Amino acid sequence: MIDTAELKQGLNCRRFGANILAFDSINSTNNHARILAENGAAEGTVVVAEEQTAGRGRLGRSWLANARENLTFSVILRPTDPPDQVNLLPLAIAVAVARGLREATSLPVYCKWPNDLLLQGKKLAGILMESALGPNGFEFVVVGIGINVNQNIFPEAFRSRATSLALHAGHPLDRITLFRTVLQSLEREYDSFTSAGLASVLPAWLELAPIIGKRISADLQGVTVHGTVSGISPNGGLQLHTDAGDLTLFAGDVTILDMEPYAPRN
């Protein structure tokens, strides 16, 4: 089991990780973090688990990760930005995690809209954000993060689409050190984006997600749309040019048909 004291040792954060709850097995770190948030837990509270029995991904999917090989944790945020700005928070979190992983491993981790992380075109990590609105804006946002760290074998259905840091580094990685580096990056980037305005995240995200001008397909609740990415809207939508005209996506399952930009760069 991951030890809380070990996670905190050497952690260079002011708020994030001041309170860490670690579990050997839990249904979902997001579920537990949400309960804590509803009961007033401070921003930066972290829930970590070696195993999730009911882990969730985006679009109602399950998040499957081998116990004691990966990182699964959730962080409570209490943003004060207006709701339209908070829509950009998934991009900001993706940037923060990507930068943390790059810092820790030197591997070329990239962002995929809206908040997945890729390595050599395969999914490395996922981010699930769940929020609660109050009369004056967001009461809290729970950010769930799953990172494939040392897993070498994936279920056959995901083998062609999933990867891990260890598969590319060529050796196992220290998950505790990785956790500290990612959490430090989260606090640093979150503070930077919220102080500068979340709109400032767009240039940073585009640096890590060279998707402009690339062909994609998007599954919109059973309807598939093909188009070329023309930009990111000020509120984080994916702008597409299609044969039927221009449109902006705010949700959906996107497949990048031109994968070249996500290959490692020398």
Buried (B, 14 or more C-beta within 10 A) or exposed (E): EBEBEEBBEEBEBEEBBBBBBBBEEBBBBBBBBBEBBEEEBEBBBBBBBBBBEEBBBBEEEEBBBBBEBBBBBBBBBBBEBEEEBBBBBBBBBBBBBBBBBBBBBEBBBBBBBBBBBBBBBBBBBBBBBBBEEEEEBBEBBBBBBBBBBBBEEBEEEEEEEBBBBBBBBEEEBEBBEBBBBBBBBBBBBBEBBBEEEBBBBBEBBBEBBBBEEBEBBBEEEEEEBBBBBBBBBEBBBBBBBEEEEEBBBEEBBBBBEBEEBBEEEE
